Structure formats: structure tokens, C-alpha cells
Amino acid sequence: MNEEEASVDDLFARLPEDGRRTLEQIGMGLPELRRMAARDGGMRQVRRVLSEFTTEPDPRRPGDDEGPAERADVRPWALLLAAAVAGVVLTELSTLALHETALLVGAVLGAGVLFAAFRTRESRGGLALRWITVAAYVVLVIVGSFGTQQWYLRLRGVEQPVTIAEPLHQWTHGTRETYCRVRLRDGSVRQVLGNREDCADRVGLKDRAVVDTADHYRPFLGTKADIGGAPGGIVALGATAVLILAPASAVALGLGPRAKRHRGERTGGVAA
């Protein structure tokens, strides 16, 4: 049966349940539609009335997919969150091999975060929340690149006696830098994490260091109490909360008005 041959009953049955309910509430139920169709040119008028209560898909906009409206709002922000979380995790994992220079990994992966950010919508606070999410990513990458080693040593490191070894000297930007090294109990010599003090005049002396027994990170010359890193941890926790809450807030802001608009369209009213 084609559209022209469809009866009033068929057309009415095709409407969404809330559309049929709304028509009945405004006095345009099936009996009234049948009477309207019986008049000359009545079926054309009936189809016009019913078309106002037929659910149509929303126009697609940049960043949308072909799914429901709710999914179209959520998907770009979910991609942004996924890209940012993946970038932070990979940056922190790369500190195992690159130490502080893992910051470069975060910078490279940041291109993907920016690409995902530009696919989000700018309406209803979306523009601000987009850049708040990106800023949280930048903070986490910076803090993680320099703080992950300290946090790991505080959690898994073991204090043990070491011997101050001959320091390493390198020229950096025209300046001769001294890098402290220690000899561990197994006889290996490792450069320490950071340079809290000049150790060139302490070669051969005993000291204590926090050592990563898995040999992922450099030993820290001093005790666990000397490591610090608490302020960085607080900053990282705050940035993590922002990284999660900003996209969630953008989704909530986008879905709320859209749900109201759909309700208004289905009832023939105007959404506020």
C-alpha cells in the first residue's frame, strides 16, 4: 500500500504513541480525522496535520554521526575524552624510557587531542569546555612527565645505602652541567633523579637513596621523605577531575535543551 492509498486509520497508526496521544488531547483524534477526510480534499488536509506529529531526524551538523540525536551529542565529546586519556596514559608510560623528555610524547599526541577538540560543538558553553578539557590535558602531561617518577619511587621505591660515584659532566647550552651518580649495592652506577645538591666533592662517601628495584626509574638521592611531589599530585588530581567533568558537562548542556526541543516539537508547542 502506497502513501496515497493509505487510509486515515493506517496513517494514524504509523504515528509515534506520544503523537497520537497529543492529537487526542487537542481534539484531533481518529474520529475527528475520519470526519475531516470525508470532506472534499480532506485526505490532503489530514496528511498535512499528521505530518506535524511525525518524528523526523534532526539535521546533521559537524561532529554528528548518523545515529540518534543523543548519540550525536555524546560522540564527539567521548572521542575527545578518549584521546586525552590515551595521551596522558601513553605519556606517563613513556617516562619508563624517556624520563622527563616524555613531555615530547605528550606534545605529539596533543595533536590528536586538538583534532578531537575541534570536532566538538561550540554552542551552549561547548567552546569554553572544549578548551578547558585541552588545558587539563596539557597540565596532566606536564605534571605527569616530571612527577610520575617521583610518585612511583614514593610508592614502590626501597631505601638502601649507596656510594656517591664519579659525577657525569656534560655541556648543555654552553654551560658545563654536573649530574650526580651513585653506585648501588649490586655494583651498578646510576645517574640520580634530579640534582638536589652538588656531589662532585662527595665521591666515595656513603649516603642513602630510594631505589626502584625493578630498574624502571633512576634512584633518588635521599629518603622517601625528601622526594616530595605532593603538590604535583594534588594538581594532577584536580586536572583529572576537570578532564572528566568538562566533557560530561558539555554533553549534559547539549542534551538538556535538545530533549526540551523534542518535547516541544512533538506537542506542537515552542520549547523555551
N, C-alpha and C positions, 0 to 999 in steps of 0.2 A: 504494500500500500504506500503510494507516494504522499507527499505533503498536501497536495491539492485534494486527494480523495479522503484524507483523514477526517474523521468526524469530530464533533466538539468533545465527545467523551474521550476519544483517543488523545486529542491534543491536551486535554485537561489531565489525563493520566500520566502524560510524559513530564509534567511539571514536577519540580522538587516538592517534597512534602511541605516544607515551610512556605513555598509559593502558593500551593493550593490552600493552605490554612489562611494565609493573608488575604487571598481573594474572597474566601468565605466570610472573613471578618469584616471586609469592606462592602459586603453585599453583592459581590460578583462571583458567587459560587456557580456550580454546574447548572442548576435550574435557570438562573438568570442568563448564563451564557447560551443555553439552548434557545431561550426566547429571542436573544439577540441574533443568533444565527438564522432563525426562521425568517427574519426580515430580508428585504431585498439588499444584497451586498453585505449581509450580516456576517458571513464567514470571514470576509476580509477584515472586518472590524474586530471579530473575535481573535483572529490571529495576531492583530496588532496589540490587543490588550494582553494576550498571553505571552507575547514576546518580551514584554516588560518584566515578566517574572521568571524568565528563563535564565539560569545561571550561565554566564559567559566567562571564559578565561580572561584574566587580566592581560593587558598589553605587556609584552616583554620589554624590559629595559636593560641597559648594560649591566652585566653582573648577574642577570637572571638565568635560570635554566628553563626547561620546558615542563617542569613539574608544577605542583600546586603552588599557590601564592606564598604559603608559609615556607615551603622549601626554598623558593626563590629568594626570600629574605634571609634565610639562615645560611644558605650555602656559601656565599662569598665571605661571610664573617667566619664560618667554620674553617674555610680554607686559609684565611689569614691567621687564625689561631694555630692551626696545624703547622703552617710554615714557620711561625715564630717559635713555637715549642720545639720543633725539629731543629731549627737553627741554634737555639740555646743548648739543647742536649748535645748536638754534634760539636759545638764549640767547647763545651766542658769536657767531652770525651777526648778531644784533640789535645787538651792540656797534658795528657799522658805522654805524648811525644813532643809536643811543641812548647809546652810550658806557657809562659806569658805571651809568646807570639801566636797562641791560639786565637788571639784577638783578630788576626788577619782572616782566619776561617770564618769567624762571625761576620766580618765585614763583607766577605764574598757571598755568604748565604743571605746576607741582608738584602741583596738584590732580589732574591725570590720573595722575601717578605714585602718589599716595596711593590713588587708586581702584584702580589695578592692584595695589598692595601688599596691600590688604585682600582681594583675591581669591586670594591665595596661602594655602597651608595653614600651620597653626601647629604641627603635630606635628614631632617629631624635629629640633628646632633651627630650624624654619621661622620661628617668631616672632622670634627674635633675628636671623636672617639677613635677614628682611624689613626690619627697622628699620636694620640695618647698610647695606643697599642704599639705603634712603632717605637715611640720613646721608651716604653717599658722594655721592649726587646733590646734596644741599644744599652740601657742600663744593665740588664742581665748579662749581656755579652761582655761588657767591660768588667763588671764586678766578678763574673764567673772566671774570666781569663786570669785575673790576678788573685782571686780568692779561693778557687777550688783546691789548689794545692795546700793552702793553709787549713781549710776546713777538713780535708782528708787526713792531714797529719794530726790534727787535734782529735779526730775520731778514731783513726786506725794506727797512728804512729806509736812507736815504742821508744822511750828514753833509754839511752845507753851511753857509756863513756866513749869518747873519740879522742883522737890526737890531731892537733892542728897541723896540717900539711903545708908544703910549699904552695903559696898562692899562685893563681894564674894571672898573668898580666896581658892585657890586650889594649890596642889603640882604638878608641871609639870617638869619632868626630874630632880628631886631633888631640884627644886627651887620653893619657895613659890610665886605664882603669885597672883596679886590683880586685880580683874575685877570690874570696876565701874558699879553701878546700879543706876537707877533713879526711882522716884515714879511719875507716870503720874497723870493727873487730875482726872482720874477715880479711882484712888487709887491703881492701879496695879503697881507692881515693875518689871522693865525690865532691863536686862543687856544691856549695850550700845554697839554700833557698834565700835569695836576698843577701845583702851585706850589712848586717846590723852594726858592725864595727870593723876597724882596720885590724887584720890578723897577720900582717906581714912580720910584725915583731914578736909573734907568739908561736912561731914554728917550733914543733916538738912538745909543746905544752899540752896537758890533758884538759879536757872540757867535756860538757855533756851536749848531746844533740838528740833531736827527735827524728827517728829513722823510719822510713817506710820499708818494712820487711819484705814487701812484695816488689820493691825496687821500681815502683811506678814514678815516684816523685823524689826530688832532691831532699837530702836531710836538712833539717832546720837547726842551726847552731844555737842552742839554748834549751830551755824546758818547754813543756806544753803551755805553762802559764805565760811564757814570753811570746807565744805565737800571735796571740790577738786574733783579729778577724771578726770579732763580734759586731762592730758597726757595719761592716760589709755584709754580714749575714742578715742583719735587720733590713738593710737596703734591698737585698735580694728578695727577702720575703715580701716586702712591700711591693716591689716591682712585679713579682709573680702574681700577687693578688690583682694588681692593675691589669696585667696581661690577660687574665681570665675574665675579670669583671667588665672591662671595656667592650669586648665583642658581645658579651652576654647582654649588656645594657643596650647596645646598638640594635640587637635582634628584638629585645623587648620593646624598644621605642618604635621600631618599624612594624611589628606585628600588631601592636595595640590599635593604632589608627586604622590599619587595614581591616582588622576584624570589625571595627565600628562601621567602616565604609561599606563592607559587605552586608552587614545587617541593615543599613540604611537603604542600600540598593534593592534588597530583597523585599523590603516593606514599601518601596516606592517613596520613601522619605529622603531627607537630606541629612547626611552624617554631620555631626558638629565638628 
